[in-house]
Amino acid sequence: MQFGFNLLMWTDTLNDAALPYADKMKEIGFDVVEVPVFDLDNMANYEKWNKRFDELGLVRTGTAIRGPAENMISSDPAIRKAGIEANKRNLDCCAALGCKTMAGPFHSALGEFSGQGVTEDEWKWGVEGMREVAEHAAKVGVTLGLEYVNRFECYFLNTAADGARFVKEVDHPSCGMMYDTFHAHIEEKNIPNAIRALKDCLVHVHISENDRSTPGKGNVRWPENFDTLKEIGYDGIMVVEAFGLALEKLVAATKIWRKMYETEEQLAADALAFMKSEVAKRW
């Protein structure tokens, strides 16, 4: 098992100011750094950071999201095409950074709602578009880790069952699912069955507490999560996804209004110790 931490705790941009955070992750003992790959116009910067992370000995995973203008399930063909092309550019950036996985809810627009559930057309458009994206992923050597998120953030993929069905219909070896304990805590009635539904397509895991703070100190049903991940044979990357107040532009999006930890560094260290302890009990 490899353990990582998401840089979105501090930054959504890779620049010189981000280097101390990467150094700190290595110092704390993480194997992996999860990088927000949101700037799609600066390939040279990702190539530069690829070398920096190599020097630090940190494995990379990337995260991607889509907005309303790049919604792959839009009724507007031009918007759907823009979403496909944006995901392809995202994959190019991830490849330049040395990421083996691009994770996130890039299947549809985050925060956009139709007022109803998914239609047959939206599902069809999503499957067809993602199949094209997966073809590009295979060309650049990056695996898609699609994230289902809770119903307050999107309406397309909200449960593990949704995700498993979607990946099965996309039917491409470069398209898999990821599992996030925060979203599962909100949406799933049965955590073990949710994880089992992803057994054949799980490529990435986010360890995230119910309040987005320190894993192990909230209400997520951790024994069920770790027990079932062990049961299905998961042995990949586990990344802590936590949010705080350090990155002001994310405060409104993540709905984090108060500081629920001592320091970001202490949260990271405690989270790593928690993950390693839970894994050591089972694997």
Secondary structure, 3 states (H helix, E strand, C coil): CEEEEEHHHCCCCCCHHHHHHHHHHHHHCCCEEEEECCCCCCHHHHHHHHHHHHHHCCEEEEECCECHHHCCCCCCHHHHHHHHHHHHHHHHHHHHHCCCEEEECCCCECCCCCCCCCCHHHHHHHHHHHHHHHHHHHHHCCEEEEECCCCCCCCCCCCHHHHHHHHHHHCCCCEEEEEEHHHHHHHCCCHHHHHHHCCCCEEEEEECCCCCCCCCCCCCCHHHHHHHHHHCCCCCEEEECCCCCCCHHHHHHHCCCCCCCCCHHHHHHHHHHHHHHHHHHHC
